[in-house]
Amino acid sequence: MIYSHERRLPAVLVVDDEPDVRTLIKAVLELDGHDVVMAADGREACDVLARLASVGLVVLDIVMPNKEGIETISFVRRQHPHVRIVAISGAFGGQCLQIARHLGADATIAKPIDLQRLRQSVMSLLQA
């Protein structure tokens, strides 16, 4: 019998109301070996987190319909404090990202997204 010593990384939940952004982030993170699930808004993200205990990190847009990112960050911090958060946004000159950091985001990245920085942030947060 062969045993693998490779540690399986937790899944990444990508939350953005723009399908192209979700798909791009998913493709990039899957190339790095991550299991990725997606949600179109904060409400859907909360449902995914309730169903999947394997999610260890959320990449989360701030400005979205239904349940926006700031509200979702607060929910994640209360209900899933072990889950790491990378907040992304291009809105309001970075003010949203400052609020996200204050509410508990572990990292913030401005849009347009620097994919290399995103990859590094995800990997370092999941290995911490």
C-alpha positions in Angstrom: 0.0 0.0 0.0 1.3 3.5 -0.9 0.8 6.3 1.5 0.8 9.9 0.3 2.4 12.5 2.6 1.1 15.3 0.5 -1.1 17.5 2.6 -4.4 18.4 0.9 -5.1 22.2 1.0 -8.5 23.4 2.1 -11.0 24.5 -0.6 -11.2 28.1 -1.8 -14.5 29.8 -2.2 -14.5 32.5 -4.9 -17.3 35.0 -4.5 -17.9 37.7 -7.2 -21.0 38.8 -9.0 -19.1 39.0 -12.3 -19.0 35.5 -13.9 -15.8 36.3 -15.9 -13.9 37.4 -12.7 -15.1 34.2 -10.9 -14.0 32.0 -13.8 -10.6 33.6 -14.1 -9.8 33.4 -10.4 -11.0 29.8 -10.4 -8.8 28.8 -13.3 -5.7 30.5 -11.8 -6.2 28.9 -8.4 -6.9 25.4 -9.9 -3.6 25.6 -11.8 -2.0 25.9 -8.3 -3.8 22.7 -7.2 -6.6 24.3 -5.2 -10.1 22.9 -5.1 -12.3 25.9 -6.0 -16.0 26.4 -5.5 -17.9 29.6 -6.6 -20.7 31.8 -5.5 -22.3 34.8 -7.2 -23.0 36.9 -4.1 -22.7 36.9 -0.3 -26.0 35.1 0.3 -24.8 32.2 -1.9 -21.4 32.2 -0.2 -23.0 31.8 3.2 -25.0 28.8 1.9 -21.8 27.2 0.5 -20.0 27.7 3.8 -22.9 26.1 5.7 -22.7 23.0 3.4 -18.9 22.6 2.9 -16.7 22.3 5.9 -13.7 21.9 3.6 -13.6 25.6 2.7 -10.6 27.3 4.3 -10.4 30.5 2.4 -12.8 32.9 0.7 -11.8 35.3 -2.1 -14.5 37.9 -1.8 -15.6 40.9 -3.9 -17.0 43.8 -1.8 -19.6 45.3 -4.0 -22.2 42.7 -5.0 -26.0 42.4 -5.0 -28.1 40.6 -2.4 -25.5 40.3 0.3 -22.5 42.5 -0.2 -18.9 41.7 0.8 -18.7 43.8 4.0 -21.8 42.1 5.4 -20.4 38.7 4.3 -17.0 39.3 6.0 -18.8 40.0 9.3 -20.8 36.8 8.9 -17.7 34.7 8.1 -15.9 36.1 11.1 -18.8 35.3 13.4 -19.8 31.9 12.0 -16.6 30.5 10.6 -13.7 32.3 12.4 -11.1 29.7 11.1 -11.8 30.6 7.5 -9.3 33.1 6.0 -10.5 36.0 3.8 -9.0 37.8 0.8 -11.2 40.8 0.0 -11.1 42.2 -3.6 -12.6 45.5 -4.9 -12.1 48.3 -7.3 -14.8 50.5 -5.8 -14.6 53.8 -4.0 -10.8 54.3 -4.2 -9.8 51.6 -1.8 -12.1 52.7 1.0 -14.0 49.4 0.8 -10.8 47.5 1.2 -9.8 49.5 4.3 -13.2 48.7 5.9 -12.8 45.0 4.9 -9.4 44.8 6.6 -10.8 46.5 9.7 -13.7 43.9 9.8 -11.3 41.0 9.6 -10.2 40.4 6.0 -6.7 38.7 6.2 -5.6 40.3 2.9 -6.9 42.9 0.5 -6.3 43.2 -3.3 -7.5 46.1 -5.5 -9.1 45.4 -8.9 -7.9 45.0 -11.5 -6.5 42.0 -9.7 -2.8 41.3 -9.7 -3.1 37.5 -10.2 0.4 36.8 -8.9 -0.3 38.7 -5.7 -3.6 36.8 -5.4 -1.9 33.4 -5.8 0.8 34.3 -3.2 -1.8 35.6 -0.7 -4.0 32.5 -1.1 -1.0 30.1 -0.7 0.5 31.9 2.3 -2.9 32.2 4.1 -3.7 28.6 3.6 -0.3 27.5 4.9 -0.4 29.7 8.0 
